[in-house]
């Protein structure tokens, strides 16, 4: 199974998990939606300076988007490279941005 994951601080991870739950989604499903959104909207360049990329380190928790095929992973890897990031760094930026923007919540209620 192909995966793309990003690391969040414990507080961010808890908020991401709660946010996903409030939307009726798993963490993985929310993460997947955010990756797909990036592939369509290409917002990473504008987000890089506002949200630090997370890296694997003590205390950080991984949020992983699972997908049964490698298409999403391959496309996201290419997109990340376009911005000079590793996929995990790019994913963590997108996850952090969503905690502030709450794009999906707004889209579902408008």
MOPAC internal coordinates of N, CA, C and O (Angstrom, degrees):
PM7 1SCF
backbone

  N    0.0000 0     0.00 0     0.00 0    0    0    0
  C    1.4522 1     0.00 0     0.00 0    1    0    0
  C    1.5255 1   108.66 1     0.00 0    2    1    0
  O    1.2310 1   120.17 1   -49.51 1    3    2    1
  N    1.3138 1   117.29 1   130.49 1    3    2    1
  C    1.4590 1   121.86 1   178.11 1    5    3    2
  C    1.5213 1   109.62 1   -77.16 1    6    5    3
  O    1.2310 1   120.99 1   -34.31 1    7    6    5
  N    1.3247 1   115.70 1   145.69 1    7    6    5
  C    1.4579 1   121.10 1  -178.89 1    9    7    6
  C    1.5211 1   110.20 1  -139.93 1   10    9    7
  O    1.2310 1   121.31 1   -30.35 1   11   10    9
  N    1.3254 1   115.10 1   149.65 1   11   10    9
  C    1.4534 1   122.11 1   168.91 1   13   11   10
  C    1.5177 1   105.67 1  -133.14 1   14   13   11
  O    1.2310 1   120.38 1   -52.25 1   15   14   13
  N    1.3021 1   116.88 1   127.75 1   15   14   13
  C    1.4565 1   119.46 1  -178.52 1   17   15   14
  C    1.5059 1   112.27 1  -134.98 1   18   17   15
  O    1.2310 1   121.33 1   -25.06 1   19   18   17
  N    1.3082 1   115.05 1   154.94 1   19   18   17
  C    1.4536 1   121.98 1   176.72 1   21   19   18
  C    1.5117 1   108.95 1  -135.66 1   22   21   19
  O    1.2310 1   120.60 1   -26.74 1   23   22   21
  N    1.3212 1   116.46 1   153.26 1   23   22   21
  C    1.4565 1   121.72 1  -176.75 1   25   23   22
  C    1.5194 1   111.69 1  -100.46 1   26   25   23
  O    1.2310 1   121.31 1   -43.27 1   27   26   25
  N    1.3227 1   115.10 1   136.73 1   27   26   25
  C    1.4532 1   122.97 1   177.82 1   29   27   26
  C    1.5258 1   109.36 1  -124.57 1   30   29   27
  O    1.2310 1   120.92 1   -26.56 1   31   30   29
  N    1.3123 1   115.84 1   153.44 1   31   30   29
  C    1.4550 1   120.21 1   172.06 1   33   31   30
  C    1.5281 1   108.82 1   -64.29 1   34   33   31
  O    1.2310 1   119.29 1   -24.25 1   35   34   33
  N    1.3230 1   118.96 1   155.75 1   35   34   33
  C    1.4652 1   120.49 1  -176.86 1   37   35   34
  C    1.5290 1   114.06 1   -52.22 1   38   37   35
  O    1.2310 1   119.76 1   137.01 1   39   38   37
  N    1.3216 1   118.06 1   -42.99 1   39   38   37
  C    1.4670 1   120.94 1   179.03 1   41   39   38
  C    1.5335 1   110.92 1   -64.44 1   42   41   39
  O    1.2310 1   120.51 1   137.53 1   43   42   41
  N    1.3198 1   116.63 1   -42.47 1   43   42   41
  C    1.4662 1   120.73 1   178.71 1   45   43   42
  C    1.5225 1   110.23 1   -63.97 1   46   45   43
  O    1.2310 1   120.96 1   138.31 1   47   46   45
  N    1.3251 1   115.77 1   -41.69 1   47   46   45
  C    1.4644 1   120.06 1   179.86 1   49   47   46
  C    1.5232 1   110.67 1   -61.85 1   50   49   47
  O    1.2310 1   120.81 1   136.96 1   51   50   49
  N    1.3119 1   116.06 1   -43.04 1   51   50   49
  C    1.4623 1   120.51 1   178.88 1   53   51   50
  C    1.5305 1   110.62 1   -62.28 1   54   53   51
  O    1.2310 1   120.31 1   136.10 1   55   54   53
  N    1.3275 1   117.02 1   -43.90 1   55   54   53
  C    1.4678 1   120.59 1   178.68 1   57   55   54
  C    1.5226 1   111.53 1   -66.09 1   58   57   55
  O    1.2310 1   120.00 1   142.49 1   59   58   57
  N    1.3359 1   117.61 1   -37.51 1   59   58   57
  C    1.4652 1   121.66 1   178.29 1   61   59   58
  C    1.5302 1   109.78 1   -63.58 1   62   61   59
  O    1.2310 1   120.97 1   134.93 1   63   62   61
  N    1.3229 1   115.75 1   -45.07 1   63   62   61
  C    1.4667 1   121.61 1   179.85 1   65   63   62
  C    1.5335 1   110.54 1   -62.45 1   66   65   63
  O    1.2310 1   120.24 1   135.74 1   67   66   65
  N    1.3238 1   117.15 1   -44.26 1   67   66   65
  C    1.4637 1   121.50 1   178.19 1   69   67   66
  C    1.5207 1   111.07 1   -64.29 1   70   69   67
  O    1.2310 1   120.58 1   136.31 1   71   70   69
  N    1.3200 1   116.50 1   -43.69 1   71   70   69
  C    1.4631 1   121.95 1   178.97 1   73   71   70
  C    1.5327 1   110.28 1   -59.85 1   74   73   71
  O    1.2310 1   120.41 1   131.76 1   75   74   73
  N    1.3248 1   116.82 1   -48.24 1   75   74   73
  C    1.4623 1   120.52 1   178.65 1   77   75   74
  C    1.5291 1   110.18 1   -59.03 1   78   77   75
  O    1.2310 1   120.35 1   134.27 1   79   78   77
  N    1.3096 1   116.93 1   -45.73 1   79   78   77
  C    1.4587 1   122.00 1   179.66 1   81   79   78
  C    1.5239 1   111.24 1   -60.77 1   82   81   79
  O    1.2310 1   120.47 1   136.38 1   83   82   81
  N    1.3311 1   116.71 1   -43.62 1   83   82   81
  C    1.4717 1   121.03 1   178.90 1   85   83   82
  C    1.5315 1   111.72 1   -61.28 1   86   85   83
  O    1.2310 1   120.58 1   151.28 1   87   86   85
  N    1.3370 1   116.49 1   -28.72 1   87   86   85
  C    1.4603 1   121.28 1   178.39 1   89   87   86
  C    1.5334 1   112.25 1   -87.11 1   90   89   87
  O    1.2310 1   120.73 1   176.35 1   91   90   89
  N    1.3278 1   116.20 1    -3.65 1   91   90   89
  C    1.4584 1   120.47 1  -178.23 1   93   91   90
  C    1.5181 1   113.02 1    78.43 1   94   93   91
  O    1.2310 1   120.69 1  -153.55 1   95   94   93
  N    1.3349 1   116.28 1    26.45 1   95   94   93
  C    1.4610 1   121.79 1  -177.25 1   97   95   94
  C    1.5204 1   110.52 1  -121.93 1   98   97   95
  O    1.2310 1   121.21 1   -20.30 1   99   98   97
  N    1.3065 1   115.29 1   159.70 1   99   98   97
  C    1.4572 1   119.95 1   169.24 1  101   99   98
  C    1.5279 1   107.82 1   -81.73 1  102  101   99
  O    1.2310 1   120.66 1   -16.53 1  103  102  101
  N    1.3217 1   116.35 1   163.47 1  103  102  101
  C    1.4667 1   119.92 1   175.57 1  105  103  102
  C    1.5240 1   110.00 1   -57.16 1  106  105  103
  O    1.2310 1   120.78 1   138.05 1  107  106  105
  N    1.3155 1   116.11 1   -41.95 1  107  106  105
  C    1.4566 1   121.26 1  -178.31 1  109  107  106
  C    1.5281 1   111.80 1   -63.22 1  110  109  107
  O    1.2310 1   120.42 1   137.94 1  111  110  109
  N    1.3176 1   116.80 1   -42.06 1  111  110  109
  C    1.4720 1   120.27 1  -179.93 1  113  111  110
  C    1.5225 1   110.86 1   -65.32 1  114  113  111
  O    1.2310 1   120.19 1   136.95 1  115  114  113
  N    1.3276 1   117.24 1   -43.05 1  115  114  113
  C    1.4635 1   120.43 1   177.72 1  117  115  114
  C    1.5225 1   109.94 1   -63.27 1  118  117  115
  O    1.2310 1   120.34 1   135.11 1  119  118  117
  N    1.3197 1   116.95 1   -44.89 1  119  118  117
  C    1.4647 1   120.58 1   178.90 1  121  119  118
  C    1.5255 1   110.82 1   -58.67 1  122  121  119
  O    1.2310 1   120.72 1   136.15 1  123  122  121
  N    1.3194 1   116.24 1   -43.85 1  123  122  121
  C    1.4661 1   120.91 1   179.88 1  125  123  122
  C    1.5266 1   111.58 1   -60.88 1  126  125  123
  O    1.2310 1   120.67 1   136.20 1  127  126  125
  N    1.3272 1   116.33 1   -43.80 1  127  126  125
  C    1.4654 1   120.47 1   178.27 1  129  127  126
  C    1.5227 1   111.39 1   -60.57 1  130  129  127
  O    1.2310 1   120.61 1   139.94 1  131  130  129
  N    1.3140 1   116.43 1   -40.06 1  131  130  129
  C    1.4627 1   119.89 1  -179.96 1  133  131  130
  C    1.5227 1   111.88 1   -68.29 1  134  133  131
  O    1.2310 1   120.34 1   144.48 1  135  134  133
  N    1.3233 1   116.95 1   -35.52 1  135  134  133
  C    1.4690 1   120.22 1   176.59 1  137  135  134
  C    1.5231 1   110.62 1   -67.25 1  138  137  135
  O    1.2310 1   120.75 1   136.15 1  139  138  137
  N    1.3201 1   116.16 1   -43.85 1  139  138  137
  C    1.4676 1   120.33 1   178.52 1  141  139  138
  C    1.5216 1   110.20 1   -63.14 1  142  141  139
  O    1.2310 1   120.64 1   138.96 1  143  142  141
  N    1.3231 1   116.38 1   -41.04 1  143  142  141
  C    1.4669 1   120.15 1   177.55 1  145  143  142
  C    1.5276 1   110.31 1   -57.86 1  146  145  143
  O    1.2310 1   120.62 1   137.22 1  147  146  145
  N    1.3266 1   116.42 1   -42.78 1  147  146  145
  C    1.4618 1   119.91 1   179.22 1  149  147  146
  C    1.5249 1   111.80 1   -63.78 1  150  149  147
  O    1.2310 1   120.53 1   139.38 1  151  150  149
  N    1.3111 1   116.58 1   -40.62 1  151  150  149
  C    1.4616 1   119.27 1   179.93 1  153  151  150
  C    1.5307 1   111.64 1   -63.63 1  154  153  151
  O    1.2310 1   120.50 1   148.79 1  155  154  153
  N    1.2997 1   116.65 1   -31.21 1  155  154  153
  C    1.4723 1   120.57 1   179.38 1  157  155  154
  C    1.5293 1   112.60 1   -87.12 1  158  157  155
  O    1.2310 1   120.43 1   141.95 1  159  158  157
  N    1.3396 1   116.79 1   -38.05 1  159  158  157
  C    1.4657 1   120.14 1  -172.99 1  161  159  158
  C    1.5110 1   116.14 1  -100.23 1  162  161  159
  O    1.2310 1   120.22 1   161.86 1  163  162  161
  N    1.3061 1   117.18 1   -18.14 1  163  162  161
  C    1.4686 1   123.15 1   178.61 1  165  163  162
  C    1.5297 1   112.74 1    46.91 1  166  165  163
  O    1.2310 1   121.38 1  -112.43 1  167  166  165
  N    1.3342 1   114.96 1    67.57 1  167  166  165
  C    1.4580 1   121.51 1  -177.52 1  169  167  166
  C    1.5311 1   113.38 1  -104.27 1  170  169  167
  O    1.2310 1   119.98 1   172.55 1  171  170  169
  N    1.3094 1   117.65 1    -7.45 1  171  170  169
  C    1.4661 1   121.11 1  -173.66 1  173  171  170
  C    1.5257 1   113.23 1   -52.33 1  174  173  171
  O    1.2310 1   120.06 1   135.52 1  175  174  173
  N    1.3067 1   117.48 1   -44.48 1  175  174  173
  C    1.4530 1   120.45 1  -177.03 1  177  175  174
  C    1.5195 1   111.34 1   -55.65 1  178  177  175
  O    1.2310 1   120.20 1   138.98 1  179  178  177
  N    1.3229 1   117.22 1   -41.02 1  179  178  177
  C    1.4670 1   121.49 1  -179.80 1  181  179  178
  C    1.5269 1   112.35 1   -74.27 1  182  181  179
  O    1.2310 1   119.88 1   157.64 1  183  182  181
  N    1.3226 1   117.84 1   -22.36 1  183  182  181
  C    1.4672 1   121.60 1  -176.26 1  185  183  182
  C    1.5233 1   113.55 1   -91.23 1  186  185  183
  O    1.2310 1   120.14 1   157.53 1  187  186  185
  N    1.3057 1   117.33 1   -22.47 1  187  186  185
  C    1.4711 1   121.71 1  -172.02 1  189  187  186
  C    1.5245 1   112.32 1   -54.02 1  190  189  187
  O    1.2310 1   119.22 1   135.15 1  191  190  189
  N    1.2993 1   119.09 1   -44.85 1  191  190  189
  C    1.4589 1   120.91 1  -177.50 1  193  191  190
  C    1.5182 1   114.75 1   -74.52 1  194  193  191
  O    1.2310 1   120.39 1   164.83 1  195  194  193
  N    1.3250 1   116.86 1   -15.17 1  195  194  193
  C    1.4572 1   120.76 1  -176.13 1  197  195  194
  C    1.5309 1   113.92 1   -97.77 1  198  197  195
  O    1.2310 1   120.17 1   154.93 1  199  198  197
  N    1.3106 1   117.28 1   -25.07 1  199  198  197
  C    1.4664 1   121.71 1  -175.82 1  201  199  198
  C    1.5240 1   108.83 1  -130.89 1  202  201  199
  O    1.2310 1   119.88 1   -62.25 1  203  202  201
  N    1.3235 1   117.84 1   117.75 1  203  202  201
  C    1.4628 1   119.45 1  -179.14 1  205  203  202
  C    1.5223 1   111.39 1   -68.70 1  206  205  203
  O    1.2310 1   120.83 1   -39.71 1  207  206  205
  N    1.3260 1   116.02 1   140.29 1  207  206  205
  C    1.4637 1   118.38 1   177.08 1  209  207  206
  C    1.5174 1   110.42 1   -71.24 1  210  209  207
  O    1.2310 1   120.52 1   -44.17 1  211  210  209
  N    1.3133 1   116.61 1   135.83 1  211  210  209
  C    1.4617 1   120.57 1   178.36 1  213  211  210
  C    1.5133 1   110.29 1   -85.68 1  214  213  211
  O    1.2310 1   121.14 1   -33.63 1  215  214  213
  N    1.3125 1   115.42 1   146.37 1  215  214  213
  C    1.4607 1   120.94 1   175.37 1  217  215  214
  C    1.5168 1   107.87 1  -127.57 1  218  217  215
  O    1.2310 1   121.67 1   -18.52 1  219  218  217
  N    1.3046 1   114.42 1   161.48 1  219  218  217
  C    1.4550 1   119.00 1   179.56 1  221  219  218
  C    1.5247 1   108.64 1   -67.85 1  222  221  219
  O    1.2310 1   120.59 1   -57.87 1  223  222  221
  N    1.2962 1   116.47 1   122.13 1  223  222  221
  C    1.4578 1   121.66 1   176.67 1  225  223  222
  C    1.5187 1   108.08 1  -158.57 1  226  225  223
  O    1.2310 1   120.89 1    -8.00 1  227  226  225
  N    1.2975 1   115.89 1   172.00 1  227  226  225
  C    1.4578 1   120.55 1  -178.87 1  229  227  226
  C    1.5184 1   111.38 1   -54.90 1  230  229  227
  O    1.2310 1   121.02 1   -47.65 1  231  230  229
  N    1.3014 1   115.66 1   132.35 1  231  230  229
  C    1.4498 1   121.09 1   175.06 1  233  231  230
  C    1.5159 1   115.30 1    87.31 1  234  233  231
  O    1.2310 1   119.56 1   162.51 1  235  234  233
  N    1.3115 1   118.45 1   -17.49 1  235  234  233
  C    1.4611 1   119.48 1   179.98 1  237  235  234
  C    1.5256 1   109.71 1   -80.10 1  238  237  235
  O    1.2310 1   121.52 1   -31.41 1  239  238  237
  N    1.3052 1   114.70 1   148.59 1  239  238  237
  C    1.4673 1   120.38 1  -178.34 1  241  239  238
  C    1.5225 1   108.80 1  -116.99 1  242  241  239
  O    1.2310 1   121.14 1   -38.68 1  243  242  241
  N    1.3024 1   115.43 1   141.32 1  243  242  241
  C    1.4624 1   121.86 1  -175.96 1  245  243  242
  C    1.5248 1   110.39 1   -91.02 1  246  245  243
  O    1.2310 1   121.03 1   -46.22 1  247  246  245
  N    1.3203 1   115.64 1   133.78 1  247  246  245
  C    1.4643 1   123.22 1   170.07 1  249  247  246
  C    1.5212 1   105.24 1  -109.20 1  250  249  247
  O    1.2310 1   120.70 1   -56.93 1  251  250  249
  N    1.3194 1   116.27 1   123.07 1  251  250  249
  C    1.4578 1   121.09 1  -173.07 1  253  251  250
  C    1.5205 1   111.46 1  -119.36 1  254  253  251
  O    1.2310 1   121.69 1   -48.11 1  255  254  253
  N    1.3233 1   114.38 1   131.89 1  255  254  253
  C    1.4678 1   121.16 1   172.08 1  257  255  254
  C    1.5241 1   107.18 1   -93.59 1  258  257  255
  O    1.2310 1   120.57 1   -61.95 1  259  258  257
  N    1.3040 1   116.51 1   118.05 1  259  258  257
  C    1.4648 1   121.82 1   179.48 1  261  259  258
  C    1.5261 1   109.19 1   -98.75 1  262  261  259
  O    1.2310 1   120.58 1   -36.66 1  263  262  261
  N    1.3104 1   116.50 1   143.34 1  263  262  261
  C    1.4655 1   121.27 1   177.44 1  265  263  262
  C    1.5334 1   107.45 1  -150.33 1  266  265  263
  O    1.2310 1   120.21 1   -41.81 1  267  266  265
  N    1.3078 1   117.21 1   138.19 1  267  266  265
  C    1.4617 1   119.30 1  -175.95 1  269  267  266
  C    1.5271 1   114.76 1   -71.33 1  270  269  267
  O    1.2310 1   119.38 1   168.87 1  271  270  269
  N    1.3352 1   118.78 1   -11.13 1  271  270  269
  C    1.4605 1   119.92 1   176.18 1  273  271  270
  C    1.5232 1   109.03 1  -128.04 1  274  273  271
  O    1.2310 1   120.91 1   -10.64 1  275  274  273
  N    1.3133 1   115.86 1   169.36 1  275  274  273
  C    1.4605 1   120.63 1  -173.61 1  277  275  274
  C    1.5248 1   113.71 1   -90.75 1  278  277  275
  O    1.2310 1   119.13 1  -179.72 1  279  278  277
  N    1.3187 1   119.27 1     0.28 1  279  278  277
  C    1.4643 1   121.41 1  -174.68 1  281  279  278
  C    1.5269 1   112.63 1   -59.32 1  282  281  279
  O    1.2310 1   120.11 1   132.65 1  283  282  281
  N    1.3186 1   117.39 1   -47.35 1  283  282  281
  C    1.4667 1   120.46 1  -179.89 1  285  283  282
  C    1.5232 1   110.47 1   -63.79 1  286  285  283
  O    1.2310 1   120.45 1   135.54 1  287  286  285
  N    1.3123 1   116.74 1   -44.46 1  287  286  285
  C    1.4563 1   120.45 1  -179.10 1  289  287  286
  C    1.5261 1   111.00 1   -61.31 1  290  289  287
  O    1.2310 1   120.44 1   135.30 1  291  290  289
  N    1.3044 1   116.76 1   -44.70 1  291  290  289
  C    1.4633 1   121.11 1  -179.80 1  293  291  290
  C    1.5206 1   111.46 1   -62.76 1  294  293  291
  O    1.2310 1   120.71 1   134.48 1  295  294  293
  N    1.3234 1   116.26 1   -45.52 1  295  294  293
  C    1.4636 1   120.68 1   180.00 1  297  295  294
  C    1.5179 1   110.97 1   -65.77 1  298  297  295
  O    1.2310 1   119.98 1   139.37 1  299  298  297
  N    1.3254 1   117.63 1   -40.63 1  299  298  297
  C    1.4558 1   120.50 1  -178.82 1  301  299  298
  C    1.5268 1   110.74 1   -70.77 1  302  301  299
  O    1.2310 1   119.78 1   144.87 1  303  302  301
  N    1.3195 1   118.02 1   -35.13 1  303  302  301
  C    1.4574 1   121.33 1   175.96 1  305  303  302
  C    1.5268 1   109.67 1   -59.94 1  306  305  303
  O    1.2310 1   120.51 1   134.19 1  307  306  305
  N    1.3215 1   116.63 1   -45.81 1  307  306  305
  C    1.4622 1   120.65 1   179.16 1  309  307  306
  C    1.5264 1   110.94 1   -63.54 1  310  309  307
  O    1.2310 1   120.44 1   137.35 1  311  310  309
  N    1.3223 1   116.76 1   -42.65 1  311  310  309
  C    1.4695 1   120.99 1  -179.79 1  313  311  310
  C    1.5284 1   110.65 1   -63.59 1  314  313  311
  O    1.2310 1   120.20 1   137.34 1  315  314  313
  N    1.3167 1   117.21 1   -42.66 1  315  314  313
  C    1.4585 1   121.71 1   178.74 1  317  315  314
  C    1.5244 1   110.79 1   -60.82 1  318  317  315
  O    1.2310 1   120.88 1   135.31 1  319  318  317
  N    1.3198 1   115.93 1   -44.69 1  319  318  317
  C    1.4659 1   121.01 1   179.85 1  321  319  318
  C    1.5252 1   111.17 1   -61.51 1  322  321  319
  O    1.2310 1   120.25 1   144.74 1  323  322  321
  N    1.3327 1   117.13 1   -35.26 1  323  322  321
  C    1.4697 1   120.17 1   178.03 1  325  323  322
  C    1.5213 1   110.87 1   -57.33 1  326  325  323
  O    1.2310 1   120.31 1   148.32 1  327  326  325
  N    1.3207 1   117.01 1   -31.68 1  327  326  325
  C    1.4669 1   122.25 1  -178.12 1  329  327  326
  C    1.5201 1   112.50 1   -99.36 1  330  329  327
  O    1.2310 1   120.43 1  -173.98 1  331  330  329
  N    1.3288 1   116.78 1     6.02 1  331  330  329
  C    1.4579 1   120.55 1   178.12 1  333  331  330
  C    1.5190 1   113.93 1    74.41 1  334  333  331
  O    1.2310 1   120.33 1  -152.80 1  335  334  333
  N    1.3257 1   116.97 1    27.20 1  335  334  333
  C    1.4604 1   122.31 1  -178.08 1  337  335  334
  C    1.5221 1   110.97 1  -119.38 1  338  337  335
  O    1.2310 1   121.26 1   -23.13 1  339  338  337
  N    1.3171 1   115.19 1   156.87 1  339  338  337
  C    1.4561 1   120.87 1   167.39 1  341  339  338
  C    1.5192 1   106.75 1   -80.31 1  342  341  339
  O    1.2310 1   119.76 1   -26.11 1  343  342  341
  N    1.3385 1   118.07 1   153.89 1  343  342  341
  C    1.4699 1   119.98 1  -178.36 1  345  343  342
  C    1.5294 1   113.68 1   -55.93 1  346  345  343
  O    1.2310 1   120.00 1   140.22 1  347  346  345
  N    1.3268 1   117.61 1   -39.78 1  347  346  345
  C    1.4565 1   120.28 1   179.67 1  349  347  346
  C    1.5189 1   112.49 1   -65.14 1  350  349  347
  O    1.2310 1   120.48 1   142.75 1  351  350  349
  N    1.3243 1   116.68 1   -37.25 1  351  350  349
  C    1.4619 1   120.60 1   177.14 1  353  351  350
  C    1.5339 1   110.01 1   -65.56 1  354  353  351
  O    1.2310 1   121.06 1   134.40 1  355  354  353
  N    1.3212 1   115.59 1   -45.60 1  355  354  353
  C    1.4671 1   120.18 1  -179.83 1  357  355  354
  C    1.5239 1   110.78 1   -62.57 1  358  357  355
  O    1.2310 1   120.52 1   137.07 1  359  358  357
  N    1.3205 1   116.61 1   -42.93 1  359  358  357
  C    1.4688 1   120.37 1   179.86 1  361  359  358
  C    1.5230 1   110.67 1   -61.60 1  362  361  359
  O    1.2310 1   119.98 1   136.24 1  363  362  361
  N    1.3232 1   117.63 1   -43.76 1  363  362  361
  C    1.4636 1   119.50 1  -178.30 1  365  363  362
  C    1.5290 1   110.96 1   -64.63 1  366  365  363
  O    1.2310 1   119.81 1   145.39 1  367  366  365
  N    1.3163 1   117.97 1   -34.61 1  367  366  365
  C    1.4665 1   120.91 1   176.13 1  369  367  366
  C    1.5247 1   109.91 1   -63.38 1  370  369  367
  O    1.2310 1   120.48 1   134.93 1  371  370  369
  N    1.3156 1   116.68 1   -45.07 1  371  370  369
  C    1.4721 1   120.43 1  -179.95 1  373  371  370
  C    1.5228 1   111.46 1   -64.46 1  374  373  371
  O    1.2310 1   120.26 1   139.13 1  375  374  373
  N    1.3205 1   117.10 1   -40.87 1  375  374  373
  C    1.4612 1   120.42 1  -179.87 1  377  375  374
  C    1.5322 1   110.26 1   -64.81 1  378  377  375
  O    1.2310 1   120.66 1   135.87 1  379  378  377
  N    1.3269 1   116.34 1   -44.13 1  379  378  377
  C    1.4734 1   120.23 1   179.11 1  381  379  378
  C    1.5265 1   111.00 1   -63.36 1  382  381  379
  O    1.2310 1   120.40 1   137.22 1  383  382  381
  N    1.3045 1   116.84 1   -42.78 1  383  382  381
  C    1.4679 1   120.52 1   179.79 1  385  383  382
  C    1.5240 1   110.55 1   -60.21 1  386  385  383
  O    1.2310 1   120.39 1   139.17 1  387  386  385
  N    1.3152 1   116.86 1   -40.83 1  387  386  385
  C    1.4676 1   119.74 1  -178.53 1  389  387  386
  C    1.5196 1   111.88 1   -66.87 1  390  389  387
  O    1.2310 1   120.07 1   147.98 1  391  390  389
  N    1.3169 1   117.48 1   -32.02 1  391  390  389
  C    1.4657 1   119.66 1   177.09 1  393  391  390
  C    1.5261 1   111.62 1   -62.56 1  394  393  391
  O    1.2310 1   120.30 1   150.91 1  395  394  393
  N    1.3175 1   117.04 1   -29.09 1  395  394  393
  C    1.4589 1   121.98 1   178.43 1  397  395  394
  C    1.5242 1   111.04 1   -89.51 1  398  397  395
  O    1.2310 1   120.62 1   131.87 1  399  398  397
  N    1.3227 1   116.43 1   -48.13 1  399  398  397
  C    1.4721 1   121.38 1  -173.71 1  401  399  398
  C    1.5248 1   113.85 1   -75.52 1  402  401  399
  O    1.2310 1   120.85 1   143.20 1  403  402  401
  N    1.3258 1   115.97 1   -36.80 1  403  402  401
  C    1.4733 1   122.42 1  -177.49 1  405  403  402
  C    1.5344 1   111.18 1    53.63 1  406  405  403
  O    1.2310 1   121.31 1  -136.91 1  407  406  405
  N    1.3286 1   115.09 1    43.09 1  407  406  405
  C    1.4623 1   122.80 1  -179.74 1  409  407  406
  C    1.5279 1   111.64 1   -55.15 1  410  409  407
  O    1.2310 1   120.13 1   130.97 1  411  410  409
  N    1.3243 1   117.35 1   -49.03 1  411  410  409
  C    1.4568 1   119.70 1  -175.41 1  413  411  410
  C    1.5201 1   111.62 1   -65.03 1  414  413  411
  O    1.2310 1   120.23 1   138.19 1  415  414  413
  N    1.3134 1   117.16 1   -41.81 1  415  414  413
  C    1.4608 1   120.83 1   177.73 1  417  415  414
  C    1.5206 1   110.15 1   -60.38 1  418  417  415
  O    1.2310 1   120.22 1   134.55 1  419  418  417
  N    1.3167 1   117.19 1   -45.45 1  419  418  417
  C    1.4732 1   121.18 1   178.75 1  421  419  418
  C    1.5246 1   110.90 1   -63.27 1  422  421  419
  O    1.2310 1   120.37 1   138.52 1  423  422  421
  N    1.3263 1   116.90 1   -41.48 1  423  422  421
  C    1.4651 1   120.67 1  -179.47 1  425  423  422
  C    1.5350 1   111.19 1   -64.12 1  426  425  423
  O    1.2310 1   120.74 1   145.26 1  427  426  425
  N    1.3160 1   116.19 1   -34.74 1  427  426  425
  C    1.4672 1   120.18 1  -177.68 1  429  427  426
  C    1.5313 1   111.95 1   -78.38 1  430  429  427
  O    1.2310 1   120.17 1   159.84 1  431  430  429
  N    1.3245 1   117.29 1   -20.16 1  431  430  429
  C    1.4632 1   119.11 1  -177.52 1  433  431  430
  C    1.5194 1   113.53 1  -107.07 1  434  433  431
  O    1.2310 1   120.19 1  -179.75 1  435  434  433
  N    1.3259 1   117.25 1     0.25 1  435  434  433
  C    1.4717 1   118.36 1  -179.73 1  437  435  434
  C    1.5208 1   111.68 1  -100.40 1  438  437  435
  O    1.2310 1   120.10 1   180.00 1  439  438  437

